[in-house]
Structure formats: structure tokens, C-alpha cells
Amino acid sequence: MLPGVIGVMMATEAIKYIIGIGEPLIGRLVIYDALGMKYHELKVPRDKNCPICGENPVITKLYDDYDAAAENPETYAPAAD
């Protein structure tokens, strides 16, 4: 049951984001207590040092060739700080 509940929540978030309706969970984290059937919501502040979405991102590309990245890590490594 738990994977179904979490899966539906994830699918709902994706649909909301794609079609632009509702309030997406950007900057918020939902904690699901299956035993108590309760949800808790926490605000998550943005990390200004995040390598993806921070003020100076170093990870700027999505690589879809994981085998090549594993074989050549120096080629696919993020920029040095």
C-alpha cells in the first residue's frame, strides 16, 4: 500500500507541474506517516551553495550516457570550485 500512496503523490506532483495547475511542492517536503495516516509538511530553504540550483551552479548539463561518464569521469566531472 505504501508504494502506491507515495507513487500517486509523485504522479500528482508531476501532472500539476506539467500542466501548470495547483501549488507544486517546490521548497516544501511532505513526510507521510503511514502508521498514523498523517502528513506533515516542512519548508525547505534553498541552498545558495547547491551545485545545481545555487547562485553559482557547477552542474549545468544532463548526461544521458552513464556508461561513458563512468568510464571517463574526468571528462564528465563538474567544474572545480
Backbone torsions as a table, in degrees:
resi	resn	phi	psi	omega
1	MET	NA	-41.5	-176.6
2	LEU	-59.0	-46.9	178.4
3	PRO	-60.8	-32.6	178.2
4	GLY	-66.5	-43.3	-179.8
5	VAL	-63.4	-48.9	-178.6
6	ILE	-66.4	-39.5	178.8
7	GLY	-62.4	-41.2	177.7
8	VAL	-65.2	-40.0	178.0
9	MET	-62.6	-43.7	-179.9
10	MET	-65.2	-43.3	179.4
11	ALA	-63.4	-39.8	178.7
12	THR	-62.5	-43.0	178.4
13	GLU	-62.2	-41.8	179.6
14	ALA	-63.7	-44.1	179.8
15	ILE	-64.1	-45.0	178.4
16	LYS	-57.6	-42.4	-178.7
17	TYR	-67.7	-45.1	-176.4
18	ILE	-65.0	-44.5	-176.3
19	ILE	-95.9	-1.0	171.9
20	GLY	71.9	38.4	177.0
21	ILE	-122.2	161.9	177.2
22	GLY	70.5	-169.8	180.0
23	GLU	-114.2	107.0	-179.0
24	PRO	-69.5	161.4	-177.4
25	LEU	-82.0	36.8	178.2
26	ILE	-72.2	124.0	-179.4
27	GLY	80.1	9.3	179.6
28	ARG	-134.6	150.8	179.2
29	LEU	-126.4	128.9	177.9
30	VAL	-100.9	128.1	175.9
31	ILE	-108.6	125.9	-177.4
32	TYR	-106.9	121.6	176.5
33	ASP	-100.5	97.3	-175.5
34	ALA	-67.0	-34.0	-179.2
35	LEU	-69.1	-37.7	179.8
36	GLY	-96.3	-2.8	-176.5
37	MET	50.8	51.0	-180.0
38	LYS	-128.4	151.7	175.0
39	TYR	-117.2	141.7	174.9
40	HIS	-127.1	142.8	-179.6
41	GLU	-120.9	131.3	178.1
42	LEU	-119.0	141.9	172.6
43	LYS	-84.4	134.4	-179.5
44	VAL	-116.6	112.5	-179.3
45	PRO	-70.5	151.0	178.3
46	ARG	-70.0	137.6	178.5
47	ASP	-92.1	112.7	-177.2
48	LYS	-66.8	-14.6	178.5
49	ASN	-100.3	8.9	179.9
50	CYS	-60.5	131.1	-178.6
51	PRO	-69.7	-11.0	179.8
52	ILE	-105.3	-49.1	-173.1
53	CYS	-118.8	10.0	-179.4
54	GLY	-74.3	-172.4	-177.7
55	GLU	-66.5	-30.9	179.0
56	ASN	-129.9	75.7	-176.1
57	PRO	-64.9	138.8	176.3
58	VAL	-107.9	-17.3	175.1
59	ILE	-101.6	107.1	-173.8
60	THR	-122.0	-2.6	-178.9
61	LYS	-130.6	151.6	173.0
62	LEU	-103.2	120.1	179.0
63	TYR	-97.9	125.8	-179.6
64	ASP	-101.8	1.7	177.8
65	ASP	-106.2	81.0	-174.8
66	TYR	-66.5	-32.7	178.6
67	ASP	-64.3	-44.1	179.4
68	ALA	-65.3	-39.4	179.5
69	ALA	-65.4	-37.7	179.5
70	ALA	-69.7	-35.1	-179.2
71	GLU	-79.6	-24.7	-177.4
72	ASN	-131.6	65.6	-174.8
73	PRO	-62.2	-28.7	-179.5
74	GLU	-69.4	-28.6	178.4
75	THR	-73.7	-34.5	-174.2
76	TYR	-103.2	5.3	-178.1
77	ALA	-70.8	146.1	176.5
78	PRO	-68.2	160.9	179.1
79	ALA	-60.5	146.7	179.2
80	ALA	-71.3	152.8	178.5
81	ASP	-71.8	NA	NA
